Amino acid sequence: MRTVKEGKIKIDENGNRIFYKLYGEGEETLICIHGGPGQGSEYLNILHNICIENNNIQILFYDQLGSGKSDSGGDIKWNINRFIVELEEIRKYLTLGKVNLFGHSWGGMIAMKYAIDYPDNIKSLILSNTGANMCEIVATIQELESKLSCETYKTLIRARTGVAVDKDLLEDAVLEFNARYLRRETPFEIDRSKKKFKEMFSTARKTYGPALEGLWGKDPYGCGCMICYGPLLDWDITDKLSRIAVPTLILTGLYDEILPKLHLKLAEEIPNNEFVIFGNSSHFITHEKESELYIAVIENFLKRMISKKI
């Protein structure tokens, strides 16, 4: 039976606390960094099965400040670097030594920056559904939006420019995009995919913490229709990717909102990498048809990294 330990860690001089949950008791550690920002780690919990199959791996999930069960952060100034420092404080507090990192979406950005800033503290890196340049990510999202129906696309444009729109039409426009490029049914059928997305994620955005608004920007409609315009928009570490020295696994879905061509850029710049595209998946692969295959690929990579005694 796996061991589960959870608690809260005081993370800064203001007394802000971070919630964490640690599965297993292995000598090796995999830290899972969630997306969002502001989302919390619960949606990644399926990955704890890795420590059942691999008894020598313990898996750490944590909710970033302003996310999930962690403190809100109060009036702090939101910036990307504080999340890198946060990860290092957690690693030190739990005396984890050299770790393996998994980052999904926004969490992948944290993982990449940590690998660059603290190269001696990690053994391997897993980057899932992420990118090195936020402007390029925004551009690919808009590229995909332009392929929706003209009426749907116009609804999104009008909402973002402050024009009054019907809230139901706007929510359906966002839902259609999400059902195609965030969590996709296979075989694909739009109505079934919309229904499934609503069942699984309808309450998720309502539970997002203040890190979302602090980094992404305010969404006056509260439905996820806004393109990033906050501090995260300045994110770009493309010219630093070659400094990631550890073995790296890059994962994405063929229909990801962060298009595979942006993952190809990661593969072209990170020296020692393996790159896998899941042909029936989009952004939340853990919640799609290929989730078992996705986990198996991660397990295989970790087993090989551990056997190398990096």
C-alpha positions in Angstrom: 0.0 0.0 0.0 1.4 3.4 -1.0 2.2 5.9 1.8 0.6 9.4 1.5 1.9 12.4 3.4 0.5 15.9 3.1 0.9 19.2 4.7 1.6 22.9 4.3 5.0 24.6 4.0 5.7 28.2 4.9 7.3 29.5 1.8 8.3 33.2 2.4 8.8 35.9 4.9 5.1 36.9 4.6 4.1 33.5 6.0 2.4 32.2 2.8 1.9 28.5 2.9 2.0 25.9 0.1 0.0 22.7 0.2 1.7 19.5 -0.8 0.9 15.8 -1.1 3.7 13.2 -1.3 3.0 9.6 -2.5 5.3 6.7 -1.9 8.7 6.3 -0.1 11.1 5.7 -2.9 14.7 6.9 -3.2 13.9 8.7 -6.4 11.5 11.7 -6.5 9.3 13.0 -9.3 7.9 16.5 -8.7 4.7 17.3 -10.7 4.1 21.0 -11.5 0.6 21.9 -12.4 -0.7 24.3 -15.1 -2.9 27.2 -14.9 -1.8 29.5 -13.6 -4.0 29.2 -10.6 -5.4 25.7 -11.3 -4.1 23.5 -8.5 -2.6 20.0 -8.9 -5.6 17.8 -8.4 -6.2 17.2 -12.1 -2.7 15.5 -12.3 -3.5 13.0 -9.5 -3.7 10.1 -11.9 0.1 10.4 -12.2 0.5 9.0 -8.7 -0.1 5.6 -10.2 3.6 5.8 -11.4 4.8 5.2 -7.8 2.6 2.1 -7.6 4.3 0.6 -10.6 7.7 1.8 -9.6 8.3 1.3 -5.9 11.5 3.2 -5.9 9.8 6.5 -6.9 8.0 8.9 -4.6 5.8 11.5 -6.3 5.2 15.1 -5.0 2.3 17.2 -6.0 2.0 20.8 -4.7 -0.4 23.7 -5.3 1.5 26.9 -6.3 0.8 30.1 -4.3 -2.5 31.5 -5.4 -3.7 28.1 -6.5 -5.7 25.1 -5.1 -5.3 24.5 -1.4 -2.4 26.9 -1.0 -2.6 30.4 0.4 -3.8 33.2 -1.9 -0.7 35.3 -1.7 -2.5 38.4 -0.5 -1.2 41.6 -2.2 2.1 40.1 -3.6 3.4 41.3 -6.9 2.9 38.3 -9.3 5.9 37.4 -11.4 7.3 34.2 -12.9 10.6 34.1 -10.9 8.8 33.8 -7.5 7.4 30.4 -8.7 11.0 29.2 -9.4 12.1 30.2 -6.0 9.0 28.5 -4.5 9.9 25.2 -6.1 13.4 25.4 -4.8 12.1 26.2 -1.2 9.9 23.1 -1.4 12.7 20.9 -2.6 14.9 22.0 0.2 12.3 21.9 2.9 11.4 18.3 2.1 15.2 17.4 1.7 14.5 15.8 -1.7 18.0 16.0 -3.1 18.3 15.8 -6.9 14.8 15.3 -8.4 13.1 14.5 -11.6 10.7 17.2 -12.8 7.4 17.0 -14.6 5.7 20.2 -15.8 2.4 20.5 -17.6 1.4 23.6 -19.6 2.3 26.6 -17.3 4.0 24.1 -15.1 6.3 23.2 -17.9 7.4 26.8 -18.1 8.3 26.7 -14.4 10.2 23.4 -14.9 12.2 24.7 -17.8 13.3 27.8 -15.9 14.1 25.8 -12.9 16.3 23.5 -15.0 18.2 26.5 -16.3 18.5 28.2 -12.9 19.2 25.1 -10.8 20.9 22.6 -13.1 22.6 20.7 -10.3 19.3 19.9 -8.6 17.6 17.8 -11.3 18.2 14.5 -12.9 15.6 14.6 -15.7 12.9 16.8 -17.1 9.4 16.0 -18.6 7.8 18.8 -20.5 4.1 18.3 -21.4 1.9 20.6 -23.5 4.1 23.7 -23.0 6.2 26.2 -24.8 9.1 28.6 -24.4 7.5 31.8 -25.7 4.1 33.0 -24.5 3.6 35.3 -27.5 4.0 32.4 -29.8 1.5 30.4 -27.7 -1.0 33.2 -27.9 -0.5 33.3 -31.6 -1.2 29.6 -32.0 -4.3 29.8 -29.9 -5.6 32.6 -32.1 -4.6 30.6 -35.2 -6.9 27.8 -34.0 -9.7 30.2 -33.0 -9.7 31.5 -36.6 -10.6 28.0 -37.8 -13.9 28.1 -35.8 -17.0 29.3 -37.5 -17.0 33.0 -38.3 -19.8 33.7 -35.8 -18.0 31.9 -33.0 -14.8 33.7 -33.8 -16.5 37.1 -34.0 -18.1 36.5 -30.5 -14.6 36.0 -29.0 -13.2 39.1 -30.7 -16.0 41.3 -29.6 -15.9 40.1 -26.0 -12.1 40.8 -25.8 -12.5 44.3 -27.2 -15.2 45.3 -24.7 -18.2 45.0 -27.0 -21.3 43.6 -25.2 -22.0 40.0 -26.2 -24.6 37.4 -25.2 -23.0 35.5 -22.3 -24.5 32.2 -23.4 -23.1 32.6 -26.9 -19.7 33.5 -25.4 -19.6 30.6 -23.1 -20.5 28.2 -26.0 -17.7 29.7 -28.1 -15.2 29.1 -25.3 -16.6 25.6 -24.8 -16.3 24.7 -28.5 -12.6 25.7 -28.5 -12.0 23.8 -25.3 -13.7 20.7 -26.6 -11.5 20.7 -29.6 -8.1 21.7 -28.2 -8.1 21.3 -24.4 -9.9 18.0 -23.7 -11.0 16.2 -26.8 -13.2 13.1 -27.3 -12.0 10.3 -29.6 -13.5 9.5 -32.1 -14.2 13.3 -32.3 -17.7 14.6 -32.4 -18.2 18.2 -31.3 -21.5 17.8 -29.3 -20.2 14.7 -27.4 -16.8 16.4 -26.8 -18.6 19.6 -25.4 -20.7 17.5 -23.1 -17.7 15.6 -21.8 -15.7 18.7 -21.3 -18.5 20.3 -19.3 -18.8 17.2 -17.1 -15.1 17.2 -16.3 -14.2 20.9 -16.2 -17.3 23.0 -15.7 -16.4 23.9 -12.2 -12.6 24.1 -12.7 -12.4 27.7 -13.7 -14.6 28.8 -10.7 -12.0 27.2 -8.4 -8.9 28.9 -9.9 -6.9 31.0 -7.5 -5.7 34.6 -7.8 -2.5 33.5 -9.6 -4.6 33.3 -12.8 -5.5 36.9 -12.8 -2.1 38.0 -11.5 -0.2 36.4 -14.3 -2.7 35.9 -17.1 -4.9 39.0 -16.7 -8.4 39.7 -15.6 -11.3 37.9 -17.3 -14.4 40.1 -16.9 -16.7 37.4 -18.1 -15.2 34.6 -15.9 -15.4 32.0 -18.6 -11.9 31.8 -20.0 -12.4 34.0 -23.1 -9.5 36.3 -22.5 -6.1 35.9 -24.3 -3.1 36.4 -21.9 -2.1 40.0 -21.4 -0.6 40.0 -17.9 3.1 39.5 -16.9 3.1 36.0 -18.4 2.9 37.5 -21.8 6.6 38.5 -21.5 7.7 34.9 -21.0 10.4 33.9 -23.5 13.3 31.6 -22.7 13.9 30.4 -26.3 17.5 31.6 -26.3 18.2 29.7 -23.0 16.8 26.3 -23.9 20.3 25.0 -25.0 21.4 25.4 -21.4 19.0 22.6 -20.3 21.6 19.8 -19.9 19.5 16.9 -18.4 17.7 14.2 -20.4 14.3 15.7 -21.4 11.0 14.1 -22.5 8.8 16.4 -24.6 5.1 15.4 -24.8 2.1 16.9 -26.6 -1.2 16.0 -28.3 -1.7 16.5 -32.1 -4.7 18.8 -31.3 -3.1 20.7 -28.4 -3.9 24.4 -28.2 -0.1 24.8 -27.9 0.5 23.5 -31.4 3.1 20.7 -31.9 5.2 23.1 -33.9 6.0 24.9 -30.7 7.0 21.6 -29.1 9.2 21.0 -32.1 11.1 24.2 -31.2 11.8 22.8 -27.8 13.1 19.6 -29.4 15.3 21.6 -31.8 16.9 23.6 -28.9 17.2 21.2 -25.9 20.3 19.1 -26.6 19.3 15.7 -25.1 15.6 15.1 -25.7 12.9 12.6 -26.8 9.8 14.0 -28.4 6.4 12.2 -28.5 3.2 13.4 -30.1 -0.1 11.6 -29.2 -2.3 11.5 -32.3 -5.7 11.3 -30.5 -5.0 13.9 -27.8 -5.0 17.6 -27.1 -4.0 19.5 -24.0 -5.2 17.5 -21.0 -3.9 14.1 -22.1 -4.4 12.7 -18.6 -8.1 13.0 -19.2 -8.3 11.7 -22.8 -8.3 8.4 -24.6 -4.5 8.0 -24.7 -4.0 8.7 -20.9 -2.8 5.1 -20.2 -0.3 5.3 -23.1 0.8 8.8 -21.9 1.5 7.5 -18.4 3.3 4.4 -19.8 5.6 6.7 -21.9 6.5 8.7 -18.8 7.1 5.5 -16.7 9.4 4.1 -19.4 11.4 7.3 -19.5 11.7 7.5 -15.7 12.8 3.9 -15.4 15.6 4.5 -18.0 16.7 7.6 -16.3 16.8 6.0 -12.9 18.8 3.0 -14.2 21.4 5.4 -15.5 22.1 6.6 -11.9 22.3 10.2 -13.2 
